[in-house]
């Protein structure tokens, strides 16, 4: 299992990733509300604000609220510490870069849109399912795909088992994507909503090129390879890197 820890220091960015930090804070606030509630209240919250496919398509009664709005609210609910910490670490590592590439408002819209599409794909994969879908994974999957389109050659520090490694983002995210795709067939036999991840990834791949700021390059280190002996073709240094590093 490859687990990202950090890429660059977001505090050194010229424009601080306020939306990324706010989303992380909002997720933790909701999670602490869940923790502080009784089991019955927590279950009621998840049933009301999670996405239940059978309810959304009209095959089961709504427990309350507006079913369509659960496509937004579900992504702020989490099932436990491992669930929220995993999602928020991914958002902290990759979100600040995408917020920089899109701008704050567009990043927020991008994040929410990826989550909505992830929820809709999950519903389409199991329209009769009567359990609630919760978690930010669909939205974060879109952020992850946007990151590899924006900074494919950035160095990311990851844990490979218990071993820390510093590797290119296309290896990290490539492993993530392959894992999600390989698990789609087993999606019905696990609690992990792989179809929501898949929907988020598709949304991120489509929306990021359309929503990026003018001048933001896609796949920059691939589009501008370095040819030995031709200094003019060398790409600019990565943020946070030093000359001579690989």
C-alpha positions as CSV (number, residue, x, y, z in Angstrom):
1,X,0.0,0.0,0.0
2,X,1.4,3.4,-1.1
3,X,0.2,6.2,1.2
4,X,1.1,9.9,0.4
5,X,2.5,12.1,3.3
6,X,3.4,15.4,1.7
7,X,4.7,17.1,-1.5
8,X,5.5,20.7,-0.8
9,X,5.0,23.1,2.2
10,X,1.6,24.9,1.5
11,X,2.6,27.7,3.9
12,X,5.3,28.7,1.4
13,X,2.7,29.2,-1.4
14,X,2.2,32.9,-2.4
15,X,-1.6,32.4,-2.0
16,X,-2.5,30.2,0.9
17,X,-4.9,27.3,0.2
18,X,-7.7,28.6,2.3
19,X,-10.4,26.5,0.7
20,X,-8.5,23.3,1.1
21,X,-7.9,24.1,4.8
22,X,-11.6,25.1,5.2
23,X,-12.8,21.8,3.6
24,X,-10.6,19.8,6.0
25,X,-11.8,21.8,9.0
26,X,-15.5,21.4,7.9
27,X,-15.0,17.6,7.6
28,X,-13.5,17.4,11.0
29,X,-16.2,19.6,12.6
30,X,-18.9,17.3,11.2
31,X,-16.9,14.2,12.3
32,X,-16.6,15.5,15.9
33,X,-20.4,16.2,15.9
34,X,-20.8,12.5,14.9
35,X,-18.5,11.4,17.7
36,X,-20.3,13.6,20.2
37,X,-23.7,12.2,19.3
38,X,-25.5,9.1,20.5
39,X,-25.4,6.0,18.2
40,X,-29.0,6.6,17.4
41,X,-28.5,10.3,16.5
42,X,-25.4,9.4,14.4
43,X,-27.2,6.7,12.5
44,X,-30.1,9.2,11.9
45,X,-27.7,11.8,10.6
46,X,-26.0,9.3,8.2
47,X,-29.4,8.1,7.0
48,X,-30.7,11.6,6.4
49,X,-27.6,13.2,4.9
50,X,-25.9,10.2,3.2
51,X,-26.7,9.2,-0.4
52,X,-29.0,6.2,-0.4
53,X,-29.4,5.1,-4.0
54,X,-32.9,3.6,-3.6
55,X,-34.1,6.8,-2.0
56,X,-32.5,9.1,-4.6
57,X,-34.1,7.2,-7.6
58,X,-37.5,7.1,-5.8
59,X,-37.6,3.4,-5.0
60,X,-37.7,3.9,-1.2
61,X,-39.1,6.6,1.1
62,X,-36.8,9.4,2.2
63,X,-36.0,9.4,6.0
64,X,-36.2,13.2,5.9
65,X,-34.7,16.2,4.1
66,X,-34.2,16.6,0.4
67,X,-32.7,13.5,-1.3
68,X,-31.0,15.5,-4.1
69,X,-29.1,17.6,-1.5
70,X,-27.5,14.4,-0.1
71,X,-25.2,14.5,-3.1
72,X,-23.5,17.4,-1.4
73,X,-23.9,16.6,2.3
74,X,-22.7,12.9,2.0
75,X,-19.1,13.9,1.4
76,X,-18.8,15.6,4.8
77,X,-19.7,12.5,6.7
78,X,-17.2,9.7,7.7
79,X,-17.5,6.3,9.2
80,X,-14.5,6.4,11.6
81,X,-11.0,7.7,12.3
82,X,-9.3,5.7,9.5
83,X,-11.9,6.9,7.0
84,X,-11.6,10.6,7.7
85,X,-7.8,10.6,8.3
86,X,-7.1,8.8,5.0
87,X,-9.3,11.2,3.1
88,X,-8.1,14.4,4.7
89,X,-4.4,13.5,4.3
90,X,-5.0,13.0,0.5
91,X,-6.8,16.4,0.4
92,X,-4.0,18.1,2.4
93,X,-1.3,16.7,0.1
94,X,-2.9,17.3,-3.2
95,X,-5.6,19.9,-2.7
96,X,-3.4,23.0,-2.2
97,X,-1.8,22.6,-5.7
98,X,-5.2,22.3,-7.4
99,X,-6.6,25.2,-5.5
100,X,-3.6,27.2,-6.8
101,X,-4.2,26.0,-10.4
102,X,-7.9,26.8,-10.3
103,X,-8.3,29.7,-7.9
104,X,-10.4,29.5,-4.7
105,X,-13.9,29.6,-6.0
106,X,-13.4,27.4,-8.9
107,X,-11.5,24.9,-6.7
108,X,-14.5,24.7,-4.4
109,X,-16.9,24.2,-7.3
110,X,-14.5,21.6,-8.8
111,X,-14.3,19.7,-5.5
112,X,-18.1,19.6,-5.0
113,X,-18.8,18.7,-8.6
114,X,-16.4,15.7,-8.4
115,X,-18.1,14.6,-5.2
116,X,-21.6,14.9,-6.8
117,X,-20.5,13.0,-9.9
118,X,-18.9,10.3,-7.7
119,X,-22.2,10.0,-5.8
120,X,-24.2,9.8,-9.1
121,X,-22.0,7.1,-10.5
122,X,-22.3,5.1,-7.3
123,X,-26.1,5.4,-7.5
124,X,-26.0,4.3,-11.2
125,X,-23.9,1.3,-10.3
126,X,-26.4,0.1,-7.6
127,X,-29.8,1.9,-7.9
128,X,-31.5,-0.5,-5.6
129,X,-29.0,-0.3,-2.8
130,X,-30.6,0.9,0.4
131,X,-27.6,1.7,2.5
132,X,-26.1,5.2,2.7
133,X,-23.0,6.3,0.9
134,X,-20.8,8.7,3.0
135,X,-17.3,10.1,2.7
136,X,-15.2,12.6,0.7
137,X,-13.4,10.0,-1.4
138,X,-15.3,10.8,-4.6
139,X,-14.4,14.5,-4.5
140,X,-10.8,13.7,-3.5
141,X,-10.4,11.2,-6.3
142,X,-11.1,14.1,-8.7
143,X,-8.5,16.2,-6.9
144,X,-5.9,13.4,-7.2
145,X,-6.5,13.0,-11.0
146,X,-6.2,16.8,-11.4
147,X,-2.9,16.7,-9.6
148,X,-1.3,14.2,-11.9
149,X,-2.5,16.3,-14.9
150,X,-1.1,19.4,-13.3
151,X,2.2,18.2,-11.7
152,X,2.9,14.7,-13.0
153,X,6.6,14.9,-12.2
154,X,6.3,16.5,-8.8
155,X,8.0,14.6,-6.0
156,X,5.7,13.2,-3.3
157,X,6.9,11.6,-0.1
158,X,5.0,8.3,0.5
159,X,4.9,5.4,2.9
160,X,5.5,2.1,1.1
161,X,4.5,-0.2,3.9
162,X,6.6,1.4,6.7
163,X,9.3,2.7,4.3
164,X,9.3,6.4,3.4
165,X,10.1,7.1,-0.2
166,X,10.3,10.2,-2.4
167,X,8.9,9.4,-5.8
168,X,7.2,11.1,-8.8
169,X,3.5,11.8,-8.5
170,X,2.6,9.8,-11.6
171,X,3.8,6.7,-9.9
172,X,1.9,7.4,-6.7
173,X,-1.3,8.4,-8.5
174,X,-0.9,5.6,-11.1
175,X,-0.9,3.1,-8.3
176,X,-4.0,4.7,-6.8
177,X,-5.9,4.6,-10.1
178,X,-4.9,1.0,-10.9
179,X,-6.0,0.0,-7.4
180,X,-9.4,1.6,-7.9
181,X,-10.0,0.1,-11.3
182,X,-8.9,-3.4,-10.2
183,X,-11.4,-3.3,-7.3
184,X,-14.4,-2.2,-9.3
185,X,-15.4,-5.8,-10.0
186,X,-15.4,-6.5,-6.2
187,X,-17.2,-3.2,-5.3
188,X,-20.4,-5.0,-4.3
189,X,-18.5,-7.2,-1.8
190,X,-16.8,-4.4,0.2
191,X,-17.7,-1.3,2.2
192,X,-15.5,0.8,0.0
193,X,-17.4,2.8,-2.7
194,X,-15.1,2.2,-5.6
195,X,-17.7,3.3,-8.1
196,X,-17.8,6.7,-6.4
197,X,-14.0,6.9,-6.6
198,X,-14.3,6.1,-10.3
199,X,-16.9,8.7,-10.9
200,X,-14.8,11.3,-9.1
201,X,-11.8,10.4,-11.2
202,X,-13.7,10.8,-14.4
203,X,-15.1,14.1,-13.3
204,X,-11.7,15.4,-12.3
205,X,-10.2,14.4,-15.6
206,X,-12.9,16.2,-17.6
207,X,-13.3,19.3,-15.4
208,X,-9.8,20.2,-14.6
209,X,-8.7,21.1,-18.1
210,X,-11.9,23.1,-18.6
211,X,-11.7,25.0,-15.2
212,X,-7.9,25.7,-14.9
213,X,-6.7,29.2,-14.9
214,X,-5.3,30.7,-18.2
215,X,-1.7,29.7,-18.6
216,X,-1.8,26.6,-16.4
217,X,-0.1,23.8,-18.4
218,X,-1.2,20.2,-18.4
219,X,1.4,17.4,-18.1
220,X,4.1,20.1,-18.2
221,X,7.1,17.9,-17.5
222,X,5.9,15.6,-20.3
223,X,5.1,18.4,-22.8
224,X,8.5,20.0,-22.2
225,X,11.1,17.3,-21.9
226,X,14.7,18.1,-21.2
227,X,17.1,17.2,-24.0
228,X,20.8,17.0,-22.9
229,X,22.9,19.8,-24.4
230,X,19.9,22.0,-25.0
231,X,19.5,24.3,-21.9
232,X,16.5,26.1,-23.5
233,X,14.5,23.0,-23.4
234,X,14.9,22.3,-19.7
235,X,11.7,22.7,-17.7
236,X,11.5,25.1,-14.8
237,X,12.5,23.8,-11.4
238,X,9.8,22.2,-9.3
239,X,8.6,24.2,-6.4
240,X,10.5,23.3,-3.3
241,X,13.2,21.4,-5.3
242,X,16.9,22.2,-5.7
243,X,19.1,22.1,-8.8
244,X,20.6,18.8,-9.3
245,X,17.9,16.7,-7.7
246,X,16.2,13.9,-9.6
